[in-house]
């Protein structure tokens, strides 16, 4: 008998070829199950010949752990999200889990894909989201799938864990750094206003200025992209009454501001303009940019997810827990 091309070889076909029972094949590939060594070697050799691998999803559907962890993120062209997802995939793989990564642009598309992936026997879901759709949270609870929010707090969702940077405090660190530098006309470039991190960073920015009797020189909403920062910088800096400093609510936009200021407007950084970003992505440290920024540690974020995941899998019905990441100001050459 030969295996049929274009379809998966079954355990029964391995059993028939090896002249053993279907149960013996199952025990052969079950960790810790007893099977005579000679029979085990025969089954393994036959499985290799036919190209057979056990169907882990089938095991998950029978109520066993599937080891599948869904990671739902936004657009992975966002450098910080890409770094978090990359490190998270590496971590989960080292834990013997199988990451399933879903990335997309619009909120509607992402929510549709998220609901689709719930059809699989997931051990847990990690959701990097500016907002959490109530239907997703409800279905996760109904299906008994642990939900971990990365980048925002739980907002009281039952049995849902979260990890998030203290965004408001981080924005305050940036503002105080600029004030100590002697800057007083400080503008703000933010991302989409509906995102949790954006709301907190804008609030922290305004609050830190207000604490010393200052108001924002300007506040512009953009899209968290390099191109968005570049365009916003031209809008801010081309006219009269331009600011002497810009705080951007992520690094990608701050890098766009630096490029526009230097190469389009001919400004000297930091003599003519101070620029501070948020996140500390890898490119922020490149000699081309030397961006002063607020570190939202990827390593700490991923380690916190590991902690929450391990605790939740051990105690599925425990109360929700939130872990906060303390931001750090990273001084380079742009402030």
Secondary structure, DSSP 4 states (H G I P E B T S, - for coil): --PPTTSPPPHHHHHHHHTS-HHHHHHHTSTT----HHHHHHHHHHHHHHT----HHHHHHTTS---EEEEEES-TTSHHHHHHHHHHHHHHHHTT-EEEEEE-SSHHHHHHHHHHHTTS--SEEEEE-SS--HHHHHHHHHHT-EEEEESS--TT-TTEEEEEE-HHHHHHHHHHHHHHTT---EEEEE--TTSHHHHHHHHHHHHHHHHTT---SEEEE--SSHHHHHHHHHHHHSSSS--SEEEESSHHHHHHHHHIIIIIS---TTTT-EEEEEE--GGGGSTTT--EEEE--HHHHHHHHHHHHHHHHH-TTSPP-EEEEPPEEE--S--
